[in-house]
Amino acid sequence: MLERVAAVFRVKEGDTFRVKAYSNAAAAIDCLSEPIDELWRQE
């Protein structure tokens, strides 16, 4: 997953696609972090 994010950053600065992809990735990570925290607590 990090490789994909890095590839997005290689797109030239100011590119709308880069910005949109970055915010989508950040939102996905936010959504995933809560359930992952719950799983760790259950261990």
CYANA upper distance limits for C-alpha pairs under 8 A (distance plus 0.5 A):
  1 MET  CA      5 VAL  CA      7.03
  2 LEU  CA      6 ALA  CA      6.64
  3 GLU  CA      7 ALA  CA      6.66
  4 ARG  CA      8 VAL  CA      6.84
  5 VAL  CA      9 PHE  CA      6.97
  5 VAL  CA     22 TYR  CA      7.87
  5 VAL  CA     25 ALA  CA      8.36
  6 ALA  CA     10 ARG  CA      7.03
  7 ALA  CA     11 VAL  CA      7.63
  8 VAL  CA     18 ARG  CA      6.22
  8 VAL  CA     21 ALA  CA      7.79
  8 VAL  CA     22 TYR  CA      8.12
  9 PHE  CA     13 GLU  CA      8.47
  9 PHE  CA     18 ARG  CA      7.13
 11 VAL  CA     15 ASP  CA      7.54
 11 VAL  CA     18 ARG  CA      7.04
 13 GLU  CA     18 ARG  CA      8.39
 14 GLY  CA     18 ARG  CA      8.15
 14 GLY  CA     19 VAL  CA      8.06
 15 ASP  CA     19 VAL  CA      7.08
 16 THR  CA     20 LYS  CA      6.58
 17 PHE  CA     21 ALA  CA      6.46
 18 ARG  CA     22 TYR  CA      6.55
 19 VAL  CA     23 SER  CA      6.78
 20 LYS  CA     24 ASN  CA      6.66
 21 ALA  CA     25 ALA  CA      6.63
 22 TYR  CA     26 ALA  CA      6.68
 23 SER  CA     27 ALA  CA      6.60
 24 ASN  CA     28 ALA  CA      6.66
 25 ALA  CA     29 ILE  CA      6.67
 26 ALA  CA     30 ASP  CA      6.70
 27 ALA  CA     31 CYS  CA      6.73
 28 ALA  CA     32 LEU  CA      6.70
 29 ILE  CA     33 SER  CA      6.46
 30 ASP  CA     34 GLU  CA      7.73
 31 CYS  CA     35 PRO  CA      8.30
 32 LEU  CA     36 ILE  CA      6.77
 33 SER  CA     37 ASP  CA      6.62
 34 GLU  CA     38 GLU  CA      6.89
 35 PRO  CA     39 LEU  CA      6.76
 36 ILE  CA     40 TRP  CA      6.80
 37 ASP  CA     41 ARG  CA      6.81
 38 GLU  CA     42 GLN  CA      6.90
 39 LEU  CA     43 GLU  CA      7.17
